[in-house]
Amino acid sequence: MNSSIAHEESLTSTRSIVKISLVAALYMAVTLILSVISFGPIQLRLSEMFNYLALFHKRYVVAVFLGVVIANFMSPMWFIDVPIGGLATLAVLLVARAVTKNIKNVKAKFIVTAFIATLSMFSVAVQLYLIFDLPFWWSYLTVAIGELLSMTIGGFIMYYTSKKIDLTQ
């Protein structure tokens, strides 16, 4: 990843705002098109693949955060899912960027990021427990498996995309 050019572009430049908007819209669209499997105690939110973009440029932290917030307005638990899900995503992306900052191998960065995202699913399990009185550990297990599966499938897609498109730009 060539980060020298990526750091020169401001998050408020027109080019960055367009990229942020596109990724946020893509996250929202994929989540909503697959809404039947994107929400609830058993979920496969394939839009989580966009989490990997945060490893390539800081603008994508903002983009995915916005995509999650907008998509979560369609959640049955929107009133808690928007703030908690949004903040949890923001935290995951920032932690993943920080933890993988010195890892040079893109595959290794992806694996670490998938692990961090999967572990973070306790925030969804807590919401399911509080709102629907679902068992916490069962919810955590099912949502974490769905997240790991989403991140694995999405990891392949984003890895091969990163080989064709310079995502640091």
C-alpha positions, 0 to 999 in steps of 0.5 A: 500500500502506497500511503505517501499519496493517501496521506496528502489528500484531505478528508474534506477534499471533493474527491474524498467526500465522493469516495466516502459517500460512495462507500457509505451508499454501498454499505447501506445498499448491500445491507438493505438489499440483503436485509432479510439476513442483515439484522437479528440474532442470526445474521450474515451482513455481507456489507461488513466486507467494507470494514477492510477499506479502513485499512487502506485509508482513514477516509473509509473509517468515516465512510463505513461508520456512516454506512452503518449508521444509515443502514441501522435505521432500518434495523428492528432495534434502530433506536439502540442499533444506530448509536451503539452499532455506529459507535461499535463500528467506529471503535472496531475500525479505529482499533483495526487500523491501530493494531495493523498499522505496522503489519506489512502483509495485507492478508495478515491485516485482513485476518487480524481485522476479521478477528477484531470485528468478530470479537466485537459482536458482543455489542450486538449480543448485548442489544439482543439481550436487552431488547428481545431478552435473547440469551446473551451467549447464544446470541453472541455465538450466532452473531459472531459466526455470522460476522466471521463468515461475512468477513471471510467471504468479504475478505476474499472479495476485498483482497482481490479488489485491492489487487486490481484497484489501488484503495490507498488513493 
